[in-house]
């Protein structure tokens, strides 16, 4: 009787009729070792006379000319036709690992001498085999292809779905990515990752993860350029410093936002009625910092000062010590008391004192 025990580390006593085989840490060993051990046990049963007569008969192993594998390892059953007197023995032999598989889409050769080197130690206990081979076996790793167009479509679709712009104002320039990707066979899915700092305009880089059966198989990095078109206002003619801006002084142009300053004027009410605070050349993109409101009160103007409450209303005159637009708070000199006071501009002739 043959027993396998993964716990016994030494023999405390001999039991008649039993053979103990000790393999420390068996369950942590490689699949290749387990396969070899299992086949060795099958042969050993025959050599001890504890199995049927077929264990002593010759096993025929006929190597193929070419084989295709999909996993990371190559098993004997994948590169050979095995004929054995017993199904269990053929399965044990076929499960032997004879090498590592190439990368998806690539190939390698398994030489008969390698098969011989793996089988010979296993047959020293009485097994017999016949290896038939005319040439090395060409082993090809199965694969699928994710085309460059699939990657481009995934990125373009992601941008279209997630960009904050109106679809009418956004355009994705043709994506130049042209690399087909070889991946293991299975159900492939493409996952697009946007950059950490993404303005959704101009040049951007997106990462694409190719998942096969839920596992990461490949990565791709795809550069794109996103055009976002915006109406902006430019100077239709040269503008001088302090010149008021009217409708005829400006015009609209459609431009790519990636090349625009952050404070570009995009609405007419942001510019008409204001004045230039510097000289501005023709066709210059107008910015908020180039324009200012026209002062309703100018420094040195003699204006009426109004102070009132629910019970009292007082008016006097004052001299503006600084210019100000409607709503601005400016410094005044009271014409009667010669004291400085502050008031808020109501119009070009009136300043209201708050108290």
C-alpha positions as CSV (number, residue, x, y, z in Angstrom):
1,X,0.0,0.0,0.0
2,X,1.3,3.5,-1.0
3,X,0.5,6.6,1.0
4,X,1.4,10.2,0.3
5,X,1.7,12.4,3.4
6,X,2.5,16.1,3.3
7,X,2.8,16.4,7.1
8,X,5.2,13.7,8.2
9,X,8.8,15.0,8.4
10,X,10.4,11.8,9.6
11,X,9.5,8.1,10.4
12,X,8.7,7.4,14.0
13,X,7.9,3.7,13.2
14,X,7.7,1.4,10.3
15,X,4.3,0.1,9.3
16,X,4.4,-3.2,7.4
17,X,3.0,-3.0,3.9
18,X,3.2,0.8,3.8
19,X,5.5,3.1,1.9
20,X,5.6,6.7,3.1
21,X,6.7,9.4,0.7
22,X,7.4,12.8,2.3
23,X,7.5,16.0,0.2
24,X,7.8,19.1,2.4
25,X,5.6,22.0,1.5
26,X,4.0,20.1,-1.4
27,X,1.1,22.5,-1.8
28,X,3.4,25.5,-2.3
29,X,5.3,23.9,-5.1
30,X,5.0,24.7,-8.8
31,X,2.4,23.2,-11.1
32,X,5.3,21.7,-13.1
33,X,6.6,19.8,-10.1
34,X,3.2,18.6,-9.1
35,X,2.6,17.2,-12.6
36,X,5.9,15.4,-12.5
37,X,5.3,14.0,-9.1
38,X,1.8,12.8,-10.1
39,X,3.2,11.0,-13.2
40,X,6.0,9.6,-11.1
41,X,3.5,8.1,-8.7
42,X,1.6,6.5,-11.6
43,X,4.8,4.9,-12.8
44,X,5.8,3.9,-9.3
45,X,2.6,2.0,-8.7
46,X,3.5,-0.2,-11.7
47,X,7.1,-0.7,-10.7
48,X,6.0,-1.9,-7.2
49,X,3.5,-4.3,-8.7
50,X,0.7,-2.4,-7.0
51,X,-1.0,-1.4,-10.2
52,X,-2.3,-3.1,-13.3
53,X,-0.2,-4.6,-16.1
54,X,-0.6,-1.5,-18.4
55,X,1.9,0.5,-16.2
56,X,4.7,-1.7,-17.8
57,X,3.6,-1.2,-21.4
58,X,5.3,1.4,-23.6
59,X,3.8,4.8,-23.9
60,X,3.9,6.4,-27.4
61,X,4.5,10.2,-27.6
62,X,4.2,11.6,-31.1
63,X,5.4,15.3,-31.3
64,X,3.4,17.6,-33.5
65,X,4.9,19.8,-36.2
66,X,3.1,22.9,-34.9
67,X,0.9,23.8,-31.9
68,X,-1.0,26.8,-30.6
69,X,-1.2,27.7,-26.9
70,X,-3.1,30.4,-25.2
71,X,-1.8,30.2,-21.6
72,X,1.6,31.2,-20.1
73,X,2.9,27.6,-20.0
74,X,3.3,24.8,-22.5
75,X,2.1,21.3,-21.5
76,X,3.1,18.1,-23.2
77,X,-0.5,17.3,-24.3
78,X,-0.4,20.6,-26.3
79,X,2.6,19.7,-28.4
80,X,2.2,15.9,-28.7
81,X,-0.3,13.1,-29.2
82,X,0.0,10.7,-26.3
83,X,-1.1,7.1,-26.5
84,X,-1.1,5.2,-23.2
85,X,-2.7,2.0,-22.0
86,X,-4.6,4.0,-19.4
87,X,-6.5,7.3,-19.6
88,X,-5.2,8.5,-16.2
89,X,-1.6,7.8,-17.1
90,X,-2.0,9.7,-20.4
91,X,-3.6,12.7,-18.5
92,X,-0.8,12.7,-16.0
93,X,1.8,12.7,-18.7
94,X,0.1,15.3,-20.8
95,X,-0.1,17.7,-17.8
96,X,3.7,17.9,-17.6
97,X,5.0,21.4,-18.2
98,X,7.6,21.5,-21.0
99,X,8.3,25.2,-21.2
100,X,7.1,28.8,-20.9
101,X,4.9,30.0,-23.7
102,X,6.0,32.9,-25.9
103,X,4.4,36.3,-25.8
104,X,1.0,36.6,-27.6
105,X,1.5,36.5,-31.4
106,X,5.1,35.2,-31.1
107,X,6.5,31.7,-31.4
108,X,9.3,29.4,-30.3
109,X,10.5,25.9,-30.9
110,X,10.5,22.9,-28.5
111,X,13.2,20.4,-29.4
112,X,12.7,16.7,-28.9
113,X,15.9,16.7,-26.7
114,X,14.0,18.9,-24.2
115,X,11.1,16.5,-24.0
116,X,13.6,13.6,-23.6
117,X,15.3,15.4,-20.7
118,X,12.0,15.9,-18.9
119,X,10.7,12.3,-19.5
120,X,13.9,10.3,-18.8
121,X,14.1,10.9,-15.0
122,X,10.4,10.0,-14.7
123,X,10.8,6.7,-16.4
124,X,13.7,5.4,-14.3
125,X,11.3,3.6,-12.0
126,X,10.2,1.2,-14.6
127,X,8.1,3.1,-17.2
128,X,8.7,2.7,-20.9
129,X,8.0,5.3,-23.6
130,X,8.6,5.8,-27.3
131,X,9.2,9.4,-28.5
132,X,8.4,10.0,-32.1
133,X,9.6,13.3,-33.6
134,X,10.7,14.4,-37.1
135,X,11.6,18.0,-36.1
136,X,11.3,20.5,-33.3
137,X,7.7,21.6,-32.5
138,X,6.9,25.2,-33.5
139,X,4.7,26.6,-30.7
140,X,2.7,29.7,-31.5
141,X,1.0,31.8,-28.8
142,X,-2.6,32.6,-29.6
143,X,-3.6,36.3,-29.8
144,X,-6.1,38.9,-30.7
145,X,-5.5,42.3,-32.2
146,X,-6.8,45.6,-31.0
147,X,-6.5,47.8,-34.0
148,X,-5.2,51.4,-33.9
149,X,-8.6,52.6,-35.2
150,X,-10.3,51.0,-32.2
151,X,-8.0,52.9,-29.9
152,X,-8.6,56.2,-31.7
153,X,-12.3,55.7,-31.7
154,X,-12.3,54.9,-27.9
155,X,-10.4,58.2,-27.2
156,X,-12.5,60.3,-29.5
157,X,-15.7,58.8,-28.0
158,X,-14.6,59.5,-24.5
159,X,-13.8,63.1,-25.3
160,X,-17.1,63.6,-27.0
161,X,-19.0,62.2,-24.1
162,X,-17.1,64.0,-21.3
163,X,-15.8,67.4,-22.6
164,X,-17.7,70.3,-21.2
165,X,-18.1,72.1,-24.5
166,X,-21.1,72.4,-26.8
167,X,-20.6,69.8,-29.6
168,X,-21.0,72.5,-32.2
169,X,-18.0,74.5,-30.9
170,X,-15.7,71.5,-30.4
171,X,-13.6,69.7,-33.0
172,X,-11.1,66.8,-32.4
173,X,-8.3,67.0,-34.9
174,X,-7.4,63.7,-36.6
175,X,-5.6,61.4,-34.1
176,X,-2.3,60.2,-35.4
177,X,-2.1,57.1,-33.3
178,X,-1.4,54.1,-35.7
179,X,-0.2,51.1,-33.6
180,X,-2.1,47.9,-33.6
181,X,-1.8,46.1,-30.2
182,X,-1.3,42.3,-29.8
183,X,-3.2,41.0,-26.8
184,X,-4.1,37.5,-25.4
185,X,-7.3,36.0,-26.8
186,X,-10.5,36.8,-24.9
187,X,-13.0,39.5,-24.3
188,X,-11.2,42.8,-24.8
189,X,-12.4,46.2,-23.4
190,X,-10.8,49.6,-23.8
191,X,-10.8,52.0,-20.8
192,X,-9.8,55.6,-21.3
193,X,-8.1,57.6,-18.6
194,X,-8.1,61.4,-18.8
195,X,-5.1,63.5,-17.7
196,X,-4.9,64.7,-14.1
197,X,-4.9,68.3,-15.3
198,X,-7.2,68.5,-18.2
199,X,-8.5,71.7,-19.7
200,X,-10.3,69.9,-22.5
201,X,-8.7,72.1,-25.1
202,X,-5.4,72.2,-27.1
203,X,-2.9,69.4,-26.9
204,X,-3.8,66.7,-24.3
205,X,-2.6,63.1,-23.6
206,X,-5.0,60.3,-22.8
207,X,-4.0,56.8,-21.5
208,X,-5.9,53.7,-22.7
209,X,-5.9,50.5,-20.8
210,X,-6.7,47.3,-22.8
211,X,-8.4,44.8,-20.5
212,X,-8.8,41.1,-21.6
213,X,-11.2,39.0,-19.5
214,X,-11.0,41.7,-16.8
215,X,-7.2,41.7,-16.6
216,X,-4.8,44.4,-17.8
217,X,-3.1,43.3,-21.0
218,X,-1.7,46.4,-22.6
219,X,-1.5,50.1,-22.2
220,X,-1.5,52.8,-24.9
221,X,-0.7,56.6,-24.7
222,X,-2.6,58.7,-27.2
223,X,-2.0,62.4,-27.9
224,X,-4.9,64.5,-29.2
225,X,-5.6,68.1,-30.0
226,X,-9.0,69.5,-29.1
227,X,-10.2,72.6,-30.9
228,X,-12.8,74.7,-29.0
229,X,-14.1,77.6,-31.1
230,X,-15.2,80.8,-29.4
231,X,-16.5,84.2,-30.6
232,X,-14.2,87.0,-29.3
233,X,-14.0,90.7,-29.9
234,X,-11.1,92.4,-31.5
235,X,-10.3,96.0,-32.3
236,X,-11.7,96.9,-35.8
237,X,-9.4,100.0,-35.8
238,X,-6.6,101.5,-33.7
239,X,-7.8,102.7,-30.4
240,X,-6.0,105.6,-28.5
241,X,-5.6,105.8,-24.7
242,X,-8.8,107.0,-23.0
243,X,-10.8,106.7,-26.2
244,X,-14.4,105.5,-25.7
245,X,-15.2,102.2,-27.4
246,X,-18.3,102.2,-29.6
247,X,-19.9,99.5,-31.8
248,X,-18.0,100.6,-34.9
249,X,-14.7,100.2,-33.1
250,X,-15.0,96.5,-32.6
251,X,-15.6,93.3,-34.6
252,X,-16.2,89.6,-33.9
253,X,-13.8,86.8,-34.8
254,X,-14.2,83.1,-34.2
255,X,-11.0,81.6,-32.7
256,X,-9.6,78.5,-31.0
257,X,-9.8,79.0,-27.2
258,X,-6.5,77.3,-26.7
259,X,-4.8,80.3,-28.1
260,X,-6.9,83.0,-26.3
261,X,-6.0,84.9,-23.1
262,X,-8.0,83.9,-20.1
263,X,-9.6,87.4,-19.9
264,X,-10.5,87.8,-23.5
265,X,-13.7,89.8,-24.2
266,X,-16.5,87.4,-25.4
267,X,-19.6,89.6,-25.0
268,X,-20.4,93.0,-26.5
269,X,-21.6,94.4,-23.2
270,X,-18.1,93.8,-21.8
271,X,-16.6,96.4,-24.1
272,X,-19.1,98.9,-25.6
273,X,-19.4,102.1,-23.4
274,X,-16.0,101.5,-21.8
275,X,-12.8,103.3,-22.8
276,X,-9.3,102.0,-23.6
277,X,-6.8,102.5,-20.8
278,X,-3.9,102.2,-23.3
279,X,-3.2,102.4,-27.0
280,X,-4.6,99.3,-28.8
281,X,-3.5,98.2,-32.3
282,X,-6.0,97.0,-35.0
283,X,-7.1,93.3,-34.8
284,X,-5.8,93.0,-31.2
285,X,-7.9,90.6,-29.1
286,X,-9.6,92.8,-26.5
287,X,-9.0,91.9,-22.9
288,X,-10.7,93.0,-19.7
289,X,-7.5,94.6,-18.4
290,X,-7.3,96.9,-21.5
291,X,-10.6,98.6,-20.8
292,X,-12.1,100.7,-18.1
293,X,-15.3,102.5,-17.4
294,X,-15.7,106.2,-18.4
295,X,-15.5,108.4,-15.3
296,X,-18.8,110.2,-14.5
297,X,-17.0,112.6,-12.3
298,X,-13.5,113.9,-13.1
299,X,-10.9,115.2,-10.7
300,X,-11.4,119.0,-10.2
301,X,-15.2,118.9,-11.0
302,X,-17.4,121.1,-8.9
303,X,-20.4,118.8,-8.0
304,X,-23.4,118.8,-5.7
305,X,-23.1,116.8,-2.5
306,X,-26.3,115.2,-1.1
307,X,-26.7,114.0,2.5
308,X,-30.1,112.8,3.6
309,X,-32.0,110.7,6.1
310,X,-35.7,110.0,6.7
311,X,-36.0,113.3,8.6
312,X,-33.3,115.5,7.0
313,X,-31.9,116.4,3.6
314,X,-28.8,118.6,3.2
315,X,-27.1,119.7,-0.1
316,X,-23.9,121.5,-0.6
317,X,-21.1,121.8,-3.1
318,X,-17.7,120.1,-3.2
319,X,-14.7,119.7,-5.4
320,X,-13.8,116.2,-6.6
321,X,-10.3,115.3,-5.5
322,X,-10.3,112.1,-7.7
323,X,-12.1,110.8,-10.7
324,X,-14.8,108.1,-10.4
325,X,-17.4,106.1,-12.3
326,X,-21.0,105.7,-11.2
327,X,-21.1,103.7,-8.0
328,X,-17.4,104.5,-7.1
329,X,-16.6,106.0,-3.7
330,X,-14.4,109.1,-4.2
331,X,-12.7,111.8,-2.1
332,X,-14.2,115.3,-2.0
333,X,-13.3,118.7,-0.6
334,X,-16.3,120.5,1.0
335,X,-16.5,123.9,-0.6
336,X,-17.8,125.6,2.6
337,X,-16.1,123.8,5.4
338,X,-12.9,123.0,3.5
339,X,-13.0,119.5,5.0
340,X,-12.4,116.3,3.1
341,X,-15.3,114.0,2.9
342,X,-16.1,110.7,1.0
343,X,-19.2,110.2,-1.2
344,X,-20.5,107.7,-3.8
345,X,-21.0,108.9,-7.4
346,X,-24.7,109.0,-8.4
347,X,-24.2,110.7,-11.8
348,X,-22.0,113.2,-13.4
349,X,-23.3,116.0,-11.2
350,X,-24.2,114.3,-7.9
351,X,-22.3,112.5,-5.1
352,X,-24.2,111.1,-2.1
353,X,-22.6,111.1,1.3
354,X,-23.4,108.1,3.4
355,X,-23.9,108.4,7.1
